[in-house]
Amino acid sequence: MAKLHLITYGCQMNEYDSERVAGLLGRERYELTDHEDEADLILINTCAIREKAEDKVFSRLGQLKGLKQKNPGLIIGVMGCMAQLQQSAILKRAPIVDLSSARRRCRASASWWSGSSASAARLWRRASIRSPS
């Protein structure tokens, strides 16, 4: 079973969204782990309300760089309001990011994930996926 590590920044809605994503990916055979070094997929659920929150996300992505170098198969994704508003900046500043969600609305990140149950790969269809170099 693949392992998922979720990192959540922001409001209570983001906490709910992360729980919903964990449930949806659980149906796709992803098991939650508290240990990022065990993860096959790391998702960061972001907030864009305050600049400090955005700084935390970029800092966290910088910290994950070493983990990605040790495990090139690790998938790192960014979702949430910041991902929507700063998708191109995220992909430019953090080349370790494999996918970034860009929803039309900032509310309910989990809606981006819902409606897709065939495979985890299908969940990425609505995301901006970085092509392998």
C-alpha positions in Angstrom: 0.0 0.0 0.0 1.4 3.4 -1.0 1.9 6.0 1.8 0.6 9.5 2.0 1.9 12.3 4.2 -0.3 15.4 4.4 1.0 18.8 5.6 -1.8 21.4 6.3 -1.4 25.1 6.7 -4.3 27.5 7.3 -7.8 27.5 8.5 -10.2 24.9 9.7 -11.5 24.4 6.2 -8.0 23.3 5.1 -8.0 20.8 8.0 -11.4 19.5 6.7 -10.1 19.4 3.1 -7.0 17.5 4.1 -9.1 14.9 5.9 -11.3 14.6 2.9 -8.3 14.1 0.5 -6.9 11.5 2.9 -10.2 9.6 2.7 -10.4 9.8 -1.0 -6.8 8.7 -1.5 -7.4 6.0 1.1 -9.9 4.5 -1.3 -7.1 4.5 -3.9 -4.9 2.5 -1.5 -3.0 5.3 0.1 -2.3 4.9 3.7 -1.6 7.9 5.9 1.8 8.2 7.6 3.1 10.7 10.1 6.6 10.2 8.8 7.4 12.0 5.6 10.5 9.8 4.9 8.1 6.8 4.5 5.8 8.6 2.1 5.3 7.9 -1.6 3.2 11.0 -1.9 3.5 14.3 0.1 0.7 16.8 -0.3 0.9 20.3 1.2 -2.5 22.0 1.6 -1.8 25.7 1.5 -3.2 29.0 2.7 -2.9 32.3 0.9 -4.5 34.6 3.5 -1.2 35.8 5.1 2.2 36.2 3.5 3.8 34.4 6.5 1.8 31.3 5.6 3.1 31.5 2.0 6.6 31.9 3.4 6.1 28.7 5.5 5.1 26.7 2.4 8.2 27.8 0.5 10.4 27.1 3.5 8.8 23.6 3.9 9.3 22.9 0.2 13.0 23.8 0.6 13.2 21.3 3.5 11.7 18.6 1.4 14.3 19.0 -1.3 16.7 16.6 0.4 14.1 14.0 0.8 13.2 14.3 -2.9 16.9 13.9 -3.8 17.1 10.7 -1.7 13.9 9.4 -3.2 13.3 10.6 -6.8 10.1 8.6 -7.1 8.5 10.6 -4.3 5.6 12.7 -5.6 5.2 16.2 -4.0 2.1 18.1 -4.6 0.7 21.5 -3.5 -3.0 22.2 -3.2 -5.2 24.8 -1.7 -5.6 28.6 -2.1 -1.9 29.4 -2.5 -1.6 26.7 -5.2 -4.4 28.3 -7.0 -3.1 31.9 -6.8 0.6 31.2 -7.2 0.8 28.0 -9.2 3.4 29.2 -11.7 5.5 30.8 -8.9 5.4 27.5 -6.9 6.5 25.5 -9.9 9.3 28.0 -10.7 10.6 28.5 -7.1 10.2 24.8 -6.1 11.3 22.5 -8.9 10.7 19.5 -6.6 6.9 20.0 -6.9 5.4 17.5 -9.2 1.9 18.8 -9.2 0.0 21.8 -8.2 -3.8 22.1 -8.1 -5.4 25.1 -9.7 -9.1 25.2 -9.0 -11.4 27.9 -10.1 -12.5 28.5 -6.6 -10.4 28.6 -3.5 -13.1 27.0 -1.3 -13.2 23.3 -0.7 -9.9 21.8 -1.9 -11.4 18.4 -1.6 -13.8 19.1 -4.5 -10.7 19.1 -6.7 -10.2 15.4 -5.7 -13.8 14.3 -5.6 -15.4 12.4 -8.5 -12.4 10.4 -9.4 -12.1 6.9 -8.0 -10.6 4.8 -10.7 -6.9 5.4 -9.8 -4.7 7.9 -8.1 -3.3 8.9 -11.5 -6.7 10.1 -12.5 -6.7 12.4 -9.5 -3.9 14.4 -11.1 -5.8 15.1 -14.4 -7.0 18.5 -13.2 -3.7 19.5 -11.8 -0.7 21.1 -13.4 1.7 18.3 -13.6 5.4 19.0 -14.1 6.7 17.0 -17.0 9.8 14.8 -16.3 13.0 16.5 -17.5 
